[in-house]
Amino acid sequence: MDTLPDHLQNGLKILFVGYNPSLKSGETGHHYANPNNRFWRVLFAAGLTSRLYSPEEDGKLLELGYGFTNIVERPTRTAAEIGKEEYEEGRLKLRVKIEKYRPQIVCFVGKGVYQQYSGKKSVSWGVQTEASVPGVVDFVAPSTSGLVRMSLEEMTAVFRQLKKHL
């Protein structure tokens, strides 16, 4: 199973950061490819995209100023399979990417992603009070994984806050 390619460029409005690729994403080479993942539906419902995109179109979102990466590169069935060392290595690599590409907003898709990145225990949804990289807004959104027991409406409400910050 291959690692998933990042979609990064200078001038991004939003860099979406996930835990790591699902097995399906690892197989297809596209972000949020598991059919149970609600990412693409949430983006559309929140007004971040003008239409419903498919995982196979993830690279096209660069045209909208949206990029993709993960804190850990290795595909797994669940984030519980990720080890402490992998998170530490991923945290360091992610910081370099953020410093290099300097998106307007880094959207951590999952509180746990941000907690692993920042080392903070208590995290709220939305814009964080301290930026990890000066001049780049840290935004925490819910994980859109089908394993998360949050309604589509609740997720969408948080992602709408992200749209307001653009």
N, C-alpha and C positions, 0 to 999 in steps of 0.2 A: 504494500500500500504506500503510495507516494504522499509526500507532504503537499499541502495546498498552496498554490502560488498566491502571494500577496497581490493586491491591486493598490498600488501606491503611486503618487505623483506629487509634485509641488503644487501648492494652491488649493488643496482640498478644503472643502467646507466642513466635512465630517469624515473622520476615520473611525469606522466601526471595528471594535476589538472584541472578539469572542474568546471563550475558554480555549477551545481547540476544535479541529474539524471532527465532524461525526464520521462514522465509517462510510456512510453514503457519500459525504463530501470528499473523503479520501479516494473513493472509487471513481467518482465523476469528475473531480478536479474543480468543483464549484462550491462556493460558500453557501451555507444554509440549505443544502440539497436534500436533507431528510424530509420526506413529505409530511412528517408530523411537526416539523419546525414551522412556527408561525411568523418568522421574520419578514418575509416578503408581503404577507397580508397586513401585518402591522404597519410597515412603511407606507403602504398605500392608504390604509384606513386613517393614519395620522396625518396624511397630506404631504408626506415627504417625497412621494413620487406621484406623478399624474396618472399613472396606470399601474396595474399589477404586473410586476416583473417576475420572471422565473429565475431559478438558480443559474440556469445556463446563460443568462444575460448579466451575470454579476460584473463582468468587465465593462459593460456599457454604462454602469453607474458612475464610472470615472468622468463621463461627459456631464453628469449632474454635480460633480465635485465630491462624490462619495467614494471612499476607499475602504479596503478590507484587509484585516490581518487577525491573528490570534496570539494570545499570550504564550501558548504552547503549540508547536507545529505538528506533533504526532496525533494522528487520528485515533480516537477511542470510542467505545460504546457510550460511556458516561464520563463526566469530568472527575468522578470519584477515582478513576484509574490513573490520574495524573499524580506523580510523585512530587515531593517538596523540592528536590533538586531540579526537576523539569520547570517548575514554577519560577525558581530563582534564576535559572538560565534565561527563561522566557521574559522575565521582568526586565532583565538587563538589556536584552535584544530589543524589547519593545520601547524602552526609553530611548535607545539610539534611533529607532525609526521615527519616533515622535519628534525628537530634536532635529533630525535631518529634514523631515518633510513639513513640520510645523503646521499641521492642519488648524483651522479655526477652533474646532471642537473635536475632542476624542470622546466617542461614545462607547463606554464599556457596557457590553451587552451581557449583563449579569452582575449583581452585587459582588459575588465571589471573585469575578475577574478583577474588579477594582480593588478588592481587599487583598488579593494576591499581589497586585501591582504596587499598591500604595503602602501595604503593611498596616492599614487602619482596620480596627475591629468593628467600629460603629460607622455605618454608612447610610445615608438617606438617598432617596431617588432624586434625580435631577442634577443641577449644577452643584459642584462641590466648592466649599469655601476657599480652599487652597488649590492653586494650580500646581501640578507636578512639574510641568515645564512652563516657565514664565511666558505669558502671552498666549497660552493654549488653554482653552476651557476644558476641564474634566467634567463629564456628564455621565451619570450612572443610570442605566435603564435596566428593566428586567430582562432576564434571559428569556428568549422566545422558544426555547426547547419545549417539545411536547411533554417532557417529564415535569415541567414546572406547572404547579397547580394554581395558576393565576388566569383569570378570564382574558379573552381577547380584548374586551372593552377596558379592563384595568391596565393591560399592557399599552394599549393604544393611547390612553390618557397620559401616560408618562412620556411616550414618544411624541405626543403633541407639544409637550413642554420643550422638547428638543427643537422642533420646528420653529417655535417662538424665538429661540436664541440665534437663529440664522440671520 
